[in-house]
């Protein structure tokens, strides 16, 4: 019987604690209801702000500013440059190597593609020359998506150029 009494006491104390928690919660909700500014801010932060942030982050690349440092000046480099067009990219601007870093630092360009000298000659010789893409990483979503687009565009153009050249 002594054990049964302690179980009842424990249950009673737990019920009292639960009742206190409910009463305090109701009291806080009533005071929140009377403080309209705080009530509005809470609603906005946990619904409106979340919705706005989710809609603002685009998962598509749209008119990304791109520049090209063309150190090759070949038919292949012209073909690659011509493959970047709206709506994913703004028309590419040809710049010098000296303009690349300032262009990224000021936010004028999100991507800068550097085509090295003798790129076409190396591609046709069967080598795999590397292109350099400098990215403004402060635009993280755009940078990741754009890098994949650039890789796909360049690979496709080089592949098609080599196929036509060898076919001819």
Residue pairs with C-beta under 8 A, 6 or more apart in sequence:
32 38
32 39
32 42
33 39
57 141
58 141
58 142
59 141
59 145
60 88
60 145
61 88
61 89
61 142
61 145
61 146
61 149
62 87
62 88
63 86
63 87
63 88
63 89
63 90
64 88
64 89
64 90
64 110
64 111
64 142
64 146
65 89
65 90
65 108
65 109
65 110
65 111
66 84
66 89
66 90
66 92
66 93
66 109
66 110
66 111
66 112
66 113
66 146
66 150
67 92
67 93
67 94
67 95
67 99
67 100
67 103
67 108
67 109
67 111
67 112
67 113
68 77
68 80
68 81
68 84
68 92
68 93
68 94
68 95
68 112
68 113
68 114
68 115
69 94
69 95
69 96
69 97
69 100
69 112
69 113
69 114
69 115
70 77
70 78
70 81
70 94
70 115
71 97
71 114
71 115
71 116
71 117
71 119
72 115
72 116
72 117
72 118
72 119
72 120
74 119
74 120
74 121
75 120
75 161
76 119
76 120
76 123
76 157
76 158
76 161
77 115
77 119
77 120
79 157
79 161
80 113
80 115
80 153
80 154
80 157
80 158
81 92
81 94
83 153
83 154
83 156
83 157
84 91
84 92
84 150
84 153
85 91
88 146
88 149
89 111
89 146
89 149
92 113
93 109
95 103
95 112
97 114
100 112
100 114
100 134
101 134
102 108
103 109
103 112
104 112
104 134
104 135
104 136
107 136
107 138
109 136
110 135
110 136
110 139
110 142
110 143
110 146
111 133
111 134
111 135
111 136
111 143
111 146
111 147
111 150
112 133
112 134
112 135
113 131
113 132
113 133
113 150
113 154
114 131
114 132
114 133
114 134
115 131
116 129
116 130
116 131
116 132
118 129
119 129
119 131
122 128
122 129
123 129
123 158
123 161
123 162
124 162
124 165
131 154
133 147
133 150
135 143
135 146
135 147
136 143
137 143
